[in-house]
């Protein structure tokens, strides 16, 4: 294991990972069809299980009728998300948006801390 991988694994125990809502869109229906074939191969070969340290996928949701989808995940930082999703952006002309999010419990705690 290289130093960076070790560092990420070690720091993930020390630092709480940020929750993110990640959305994607395709630029065209042709890009979506090409990506569909890649997704089948990716899933059937269980490449979705081989994710980098510092990233945890919670939910992976697809809305193929309009070429969009949502991933709920945790990551140490946005650069980890870039490493996970950039290969799909490069190969399939996908647009990605990352939004940090709070759970309801975290939001309630934040609201109560204002008092």
C-alpha positions in Angstrom: 0.0 0.0 0.0 1.5 3.4 -1.0 1.8 6.3 1.5 -1.2 8.1 0.1 -3.5 5.1 0.4 -2.3 4.5 3.9 -2.8 8.1 4.8 -6.4 8.1 3.5 -7.2 4.9 5.3 -5.7 6.2 8.6 -7.3 9.7 8.4 -10.7 8.3 7.6 -10.8 6.9 11.1 -9.7 10.2 12.6 -11.8 12.5 10.6 -15.5 12.2 9.9 -16.3 11.9 6.2 -18.5 14.5 4.6 -21.9 13.4 3.2 -22.4 14.4 -0.4 -25.3 14.4 -2.9 -23.8 13.8 -6.3 -25.9 14.3 -9.5 -25.1 13.6 -13.1 -26.5 14.3 -16.5 -25.6 13.2 -20.0 -25.0 15.8 -22.7 -26.8 13.6 -25.3 -28.9 10.4 -25.6 -26.0 8.9 -27.6 -23.6 9.5 -24.6 -26.2 7.8 -22.4 -26.5 4.7 -24.6 -22.7 4.4 -24.7 -22.4 4.8 -20.9 -25.2 2.2 -20.4 -23.0 -0.5 -22.0 -20.0 0.6 -19.8 -22.2 0.5 -16.7 -23.4 -3.1 -17.4 -19.7 -4.2 -17.8 -18.7 -2.2 -14.7 -21.4 -3.7 -12.6 -21.2 -7.3 -13.8 -17.4 -7.3 -13.3 -18.0 -6.0 -9.8 -15.7 -3.0 -10.5 -18.2 -1.0 -8.4 -16.9 -2.8 -5.3 -13.3 -1.6 -6.0 -13.6 2.0 -4.8 -10.7 4.1 -3.5 -10.1 4.7 0.2 -11.8 7.8 1.6 -15.1 7.1 -0.4 -18.2 5.2 0.6 -21.2 4.9 -1.6 -24.5 4.8 0.3 -27.0 4.8 -2.6 -26.7 4.8 -6.4 -29.9 5.8 -8.1 -30.7 6.1 -11.8 -33.4 8.0 -13.7 -32.8 6.8 -17.3 -35.9 8.4 -18.7 -34.1 11.8 -18.6 -30.5 10.7 -18.5 -29.8 11.7 -14.9 -29.0 10.1 -11.6 -28.0 10.6 -8.0 -25.4 9.1 -5.8 -25.5 9.6 -2.0 -22.0 9.0 -0.6 -19.5 10.0 1.9 -16.0 11.2 1.1 -13.1 12.7 3.0 -13.1 15.7 0.5 -14.2 16.8 -2.9 -10.9 15.7 -4.5 -11.8 12.1 -3.7 -15.0 12.6 -5.6 -13.1 13.9 -8.6 -11.0 10.8 -8.6 -14.0 8.5 -8.4 -16.2 10.3 -11.0 -13.7 11.9 -13.5 -13.1 8.7 -15.5 -16.9 8.6 -16.3 -16.9 12.3 -17.2 -13.9 11.8 -19.6 -15.3 8.7 -21.3 -19.0 9.5 -21.5 -19.3 13.3 -21.5 -21.2 13.3 -18.2 -21.7 16.5 -16.2 -21.2 16.0 -12.4 -22.3 18.2 -9.5 -21.2 17.6 -5.9 -23.1 19.1 -3.0 -22.1 18.7 0.6 -25.1 17.6 2.7 -26.3 17.1 6.3 -28.3 14.3 7.8 -31.5 15.4 9.6 -29.7 14.6 12.9 -26.8 16.8 12.0 -29.1 19.7 10.9 -31.2 19.4 14.1 -28.0 19.5 16.2 -26.8 22.6 14.2 -30.1 24.4 14.7 -30.2 23.6 18.4 -26.6 24.8 18.8 -27.7 28.3 17.8 -29.6 28.7 21.2 
